Amino acid sequence: MKRSLVFLVLLARTLFAAEDNHTGFRVIAERSDDGVTLVMKSDYCVEFTVTLEATLKNMTSTHALPFTVDAAGRSSFVLAKFKRTDTTRPWSYNYYYHWEYGGRRDSTDNDYDYAMPFGPGRYVVMQGPRGSYSHFVGSGSENAVDWDVPEGTTVRAAREGRVVGVRDDSTFSGTDPKFKPLGNYVIIKHSDGTFADYHHLQTDGALVKIGDEVKVGQPIGLSGQTGFASKPHLHFMVFQAIDGKKVLSLPFRLKTDHGTVTDFIRGRSY
């Protein structure tokens, strides 16, 4: 879910904040006498990855550009500082930031038996891995599974972990990809550094909050149709961030009352 924002500043500027298309991610630029400080803020998530690019004129950055940083449990942090080099000359900067849910890790292993993210029963796959609608190669959701469930179905944790992202105030929904970052969700971080995304929850449908430790089978939300969705369903994905522009969707193994599943076929129940 790549996002980018561009700012151009010439000479002086006042405090300015811009929210990234109602996603809750934004950068605040705080001016000082010798330059500007960029502060990254998130309203809904404390585990995300940011990549910053910039072009500077008569300014230097506290970090070599471009660079990537993990929020690592923070909802607000200093992203970078740009300082004026020569105070007698004009200065300017352009910057672009990109963010993705989740953090980075050294491994791509995902050796765990996940539980069905619902109560007992069988559930139909609406879209499987590499589905042509939104799980195609390059989508960032290549190994995700969309489960065909009615709105209001109780969603349960498929693996124990800590809640690091919660949004349930969005009322946006549509079949245009522009709605992709506007879905409600719960994101859980696992002990091995992987993350699970439970997406498209209904408005006011979160049953947990950031910082909660959850167990397998614990109710965490109610399914819905917010964001980029053609009908009510649950988008379930295990993933990790690559940088602020890309995530790696990981294959997962699902253990059910009917056996262990690794292949998820559209239209079949599991």
N, C-alpha and C positions, 0 to 999 in steps of 0.2 A: 504494500500500500504506500507507494512512494508519494511524498508531498514535497513541493518546493515553493519557496517564496523569494521574491527579489526586492531589494531595497536599493535606492540610490540616494546618497547623501552628499551635499555640497556645502562646504564651510560648516556653519553651525546648524544644530537641529534641537528640537525639544523632545521630551519623552514621548515615545511612540510605541504603540503595541498594535499588532495585527493578528487576529485569530485565523488559523488555517482552515477556511471553509467549514466552520462549525465543528471541526474535529476535536477541539479542546487542546490542540498543540499550537504553540505560538512562541515567537521570540520577541522579547522586549528590548529595545535599544535605549540604553541610558547614557546620555551625553555628559561629558565632563570637560574641563578646560583643555585637557590634552588628548581627547579622543572619545571613544565610545565603548561601552561594555554591552555585550550581547548576553541576555539572560534567557535560557530555555525554560519554558513552563509547560506543564501538562496537567489537565484537569482530571483525567480519568485513569492514568496509567503511570506506574513508577518503574517499569522495566521496558525501556525502549532504547533504540539506537539512532544516533543522529550523525549525519555526514554534513560537514560545512565546507563550502567553496566560496572563495571571495577574490575580488580584484581590488587592489589598494593603490591609491595614488598619494604619495607623501605620507604614508602610514606604514606601521609595522604591526604584525600580529604576534600575540603571545604564544601561538601554536603555529608550527609549519603548516602551510595550506597546500592541498585540502587535508582534512583529518576527520576521523570517526571517533566517537566517544559513546560509551554506554551510560544510561541514566543510573543503573545499578542501585535501584531502590529510591531514587530521588524524584520528586515531582517538580523541583526547581533547582537550577544550578547555573553557574556562569559558564557559558559556552566558549566565549573568547573575548579578548580585549584588543581593540585596534587603537594604537597610539600614534599621534601626530609626530612626524619626524622633524620637520622644520616649521616652527610656529609662525614664521613670517610668510610662508607660502600657502596657497590654497590646498585643501585636502579633500579627498572624496573616496568613497568605497561603494562597491556593489557586493552583495552577498546572497548566496543561495543556500538554503538548508533543506535537507531531506530527512525524513524519519520513517522508521519501521517499528512495529511492535516487537517486543522480545529483546534478548541480549545475545551476545556472541559466546561461543564456546569452542574449545580446541577439537573436540570430537564430533562426529556425526552419527555415533551409535544411538540406537533407540531400542535397547533390549529389555522390553517390559511387556507384560500381559495386561493390556488395558481392558477395563470393564465397559459394557454397553452404557452409554451416557443417559440411560433412562431406567425405568423400573423393569421388572420381569416382563418377558414377552418377546415377540419378534417384531422387527422394524424393517421397513423397506428403504432401500437405497434409492434416492431420487437422482443423485449424480455421484459417480464414483471418481476415483483417481484418473486424472488426465481427461476428464469430461470436456466436451467441446464448448459447453456454455460458459464456464468460468474457471475450470480446473486445467485448462490447456497448458502445454509447456510454455514457460515464460510468465505465467500468471502469478507465481508465488504460492499457488494452492494446488500444485500438481498431485499431491498425495492426500488431499482433503477428501472427506466423505460428507455429502449432504443427505441427511436423514429426513424422510417424508413423514412429518408428524404434525398434527393439528396445532393451531395456536393455543398457547396455554398449557402445553404438555410440560410436566416437571422434568427439568434437565438435572442430571446428577453427575457428580465428579467421576470421571473415568479413571482417575489416579489421584493419590493423595498429593498434597502440595500446599503452597501458599498463594493466596489470591493477590495478584499484582496489578490487575486491571479490571475496572468495573465501569460500565456505562449503561444506563437504562433510561435516559431522558430524551433520547432521539425519537422523533415522530416521523422522520423521513423514510420513504420507501419508494422504490421504482425499479424498472428494468433497464435503465440507462446506467452504464458503468460509473457515471459520476456519483452515484449513490453509494459506491463501494465503501468509502470511509465513514459512512453515516449510520452504520448498523449498531445496535446495542450488543454488548458482549460481556463475558467474564473471561479473564485470562488467568491461568494458574501456572505457576512455576514449579517444576518438579525438582527432586533432589539432585538429579544429574545435570541440571541446567537447561533441560528442554522445557518447552512451554506448550500448553494446550489452549486453543482458542475455541470458545463456545459462542457462536456468533448468530446474529439476527434475532436476539431475544426481544420479547415484546416490551413496549413502553412500561416503565415501572416494574420490570420483570426480574430484576436482580434480587437474589435472596442471600447474598453475601456482600462483604465489603472488603476493601483493600486491607491486607494484613491478616485476614482470617486464615487459619490453618484448617484445611478441609480433609476429610477422609473419603475413601472410595465409597460411592453410593450416596454421599450426602447431597441433598437438594441444593442447587446453587442458582437456579434461575427458571424462568418460564419461556418456552419457545415462542417465536413470533415471526414477523416478516419485515423487520426494519432493515434499512440499507439496500444493497443491491440484491433484490430478491423478487422472484416472479410469483411465489406463493409461500405460505408458512412452511418453515423447515428449520432444522438445526444444521449449521455448518460446523463440523468438527475437524480440527486439524492439530497435529503435533508439529512443532516447528522450532527454529532458532533463527536469529538474525545473522545475515552476512555482513551488512553494513546498513547505512541509512537509506539505501536504495533498493535492497533486495533481502528477502527472507528465504530460508531453505525449508521447504515442506518435507517432512520425514515420513517414510512408510511406518505403519504401526501394526501391531498384532492385537487382535481383539479376542478376548476369551469370553465365550457365552455359555449358557446352559446346554447349547447344542453342539459345542465344539469350538476350536480355535480357528479364527478367520484371518487371512492375510490378503485375500483377493475380494474386492467389493464390486459387484456387478450391478449396474443400474437395473432396477425393477425387481431384484431378488430381495427376499427377506432373510434376516439373520437373527 
